[in-house]
Amino acid sequence: MEGSELLIYIIPGFFLFFAILWLSIIKLLSVLGWSKYVDDRAIITEPPPDAQKFSMQTMTIGGGIFFPINYANCLNGWVLSTGVFLRPAFIFKMFHPMLHYRWNQIESVEPATAIMSKRFKMTVRRDLRPFMIYGALGKAIHNGWMQQRGRQSGSASI
């Protein structure tokens, strides 16, 4: 077999190998982090057009046995008066369905400090690791959750 004939197998083989490797990595990220939050929170519909959208945001999921699952600058989030939608950007979309949490389904959103940026710890259930959401999306989620809590405590005192 000559060199040019060998290239006919090597080039398609490389692209096939790369595609399988990429899909394996995306699936691993989903299994170690995202899929634990899916249960009944996964939705097929898109967020309403009036939602405030935040693109290219950063989020980590817990500090698992091996490492935290890091979605650095590849998370899209939408914040509404009723809750929050989360989904990784297009390149990570496979195996990562959109998550939707209404404000009453979020247990807490607490500010925390990072070395160079502001982050917020969002806890959805005690048996799941918290989300650490950075930057503008984290701030918007914190503000929306605090507003909702203010409404709930105001209506409870009446």
C-alpha positions, -999 to +999 in steps of 0.1 A: +000+000+000+015+033-011+014+066+009-014+082-011-036+051-006-029+051+031-041+088+033-075+077+020-080+057+052-061+080+076-080+113+069-115+099+073-103+078+102-091+109+120-124+127+116-143+097+127-120+093+158-124+130+166-162+129+164-164+098+186-140+114+211-160+146+212-193+129+217-178+108+245-166+139+263-199+156+260-217+125+273-192+122+302-199+158+312-236+152+311-234+120+331-211+135+358-231+167+361-260+179+340-281+147+338-285+146+376-306+178+374-328+167+345-355+146+361-387+166+356-369+199+349-360+192+313-382+209+289-384+209+251-398+244+245-377+275+242-378+303+267-404+330+260-392+358+238-395+384+266-369+365+288-337+383+295-310+363+278-274+359+289-250+342+265-215+328+269-218+327+307-198+305+331-211+279+356-196+250+375-215+221+391-202+211+425-168+198+433-173+161+425-150+132+432-128+139+402-133+176+395-161+202+392-180+201+359-171+234+343-191+251+316-167+280+311-181+307+288-205+282+271-237+285+291-268+303+280-293+314+306-327+331+304-342+349+334-379+357+337-402+369+364-413+332+368-379+315+369-347+306+351-338+285+320-303+270+316-287+253+286-251+250+273-242+266+240-248+248+207-215+229+207-224+211+240-262+209+234-263+172+228-270+152+260-278+185+278-315+193+276-327+227+287-334+230+324-362+252+338-365+261+375-393+282+388-383+305+417-401+284+442-381+253+431-348+270+440-339+266+477-312+293+478-291+317+458-262+331+478-235+355+468-199+342+471-166+358+461-141+345+436-107+358+430-115+380+400-153+379+396-186+376+415-203+343+417-235+330+431-242+296+446-276+283+435-290+253+454-320+235+439-322+204+461-302+194+491-293+160+476-277+177+446-245+196+443-250+234+439-245+254+408-218+281+410-229+307+384-206+336+376-211+371+363-242+388+349-263+356+348-255+348+384-264+384+395-297+383+375-307+349+390-299+363+425-319+394+419-349+375+405-348+350+434-346+378+460-375+397+444-396+365+444-388+359+481-398+395+489-431+389+472-437+357+491-428+371+525-448+402+518-479+382+509-474+359+539-475+387+563-508+400+551 
